[in-house]
């Protein structure tokens, strides 16, 4: 398990340093070792999103939501991932669920922004 901890630590360091692609490599290895660890999957999804590897981000986020459908942050990030691919119609339900789950005014603003594009 300490190997996983080190992989995640390196992944976080590279994300923080502005190198999400390299971070994703470490985090993907960690996710292979602990495929149901939601914190590792969240870090991996963020790295993929930040590196514009949107198909990979979507895949990881859908796995996260299979593990916990009530994860408001995963729904928000999935909505943003879909929106970033101009898949606004698909993004909207995810963002609306995220807004309902989190109650965050910024998420509600994201919903309004995407609604304007649909």
ChimeraX attribute file (.defattr): number of C-alpha atoms within 10 A of each C-alpha:
attribute: neighborCount
match mode: 1-to-1
recipient: residues
	/A:1	9
	/A:2	7
	/A:3	11
	/A:4	18
	/A:5	13
	/A:6	14
	/A:7	21
	/A:8	24
	/A:9	15
	/A:10	18
	/A:11	28
	/A:12	21
	/A:13	15
	/A:14	19
	/A:15	21
	/A:16	11
	/A:17	10
	/A:18	14
	/A:19	16
	/A:20	25
	/A:21	20
	/A:22	17
	/A:23	27
	/A:24	29
	/A:25	18
	/A:26	22
	/A:27	30
	/A:28	23
	/A:29	18
	/A:30	23
	/A:31	24
	/A:32	13
	/A:33	14
	/A:34	14
	/A:35	14
	/A:36	14
	/A:37	14
	/A:38	19
	/A:39	12
	/A:40	25
	/A:41	24
	/A:42	21
	/A:43	21
	/A:44	31
	/A:45	30
	/A:46	24
	/A:47	30
	/A:48	27
	/A:49	23
	/A:50	18
	/A:51	18
	/A:52	16
	/A:53	17
	/A:54	21
	/A:55	14
	/A:56	17
	/A:57	25
	/A:58	21
	/A:59	13
	/A:60	23
	/A:61	27
	/A:62	17
	/A:63	19
	/A:64	25
	/A:65	17
	/A:66	12
	/A:67	13
	/A:68	12
	/A:69	13
	/A:70	15
	/A:71	18
	/A:72	23
	/A:73	19
	/A:74	27
	/A:75	25
	/A:76	26
	/A:77	22
	/A:78	28
	/A:79	29
	/A:80	24
	/A:81	27
	/A:82	22
	/A:83	18
	/A:84	14
	/A:85	13
	/A:86	14
	/A:87	16
	/A:88	21
	/A:89	15
	/A:90	14
	/A:91	25
	/A:92	24
	/A:93	15
	/A:94	21
	/A:95	31
	/A:96	21
	/A:97	21
	/A:98	26
	/A:99	22
	/A:100	13
	/A:101	16
	/A:102	17
	/A:103	12
	/A:104	12
	/A:105	10
	/A:106	11
	/A:107	21
	/A:108	16
	/A:109	13
	/A:110	19
	/A:111	23
	/A:112	14
	/A:113	13
	/A:114	19
	/A:115	15
	/A:116	9
	/A:117	12
	/A:118	12
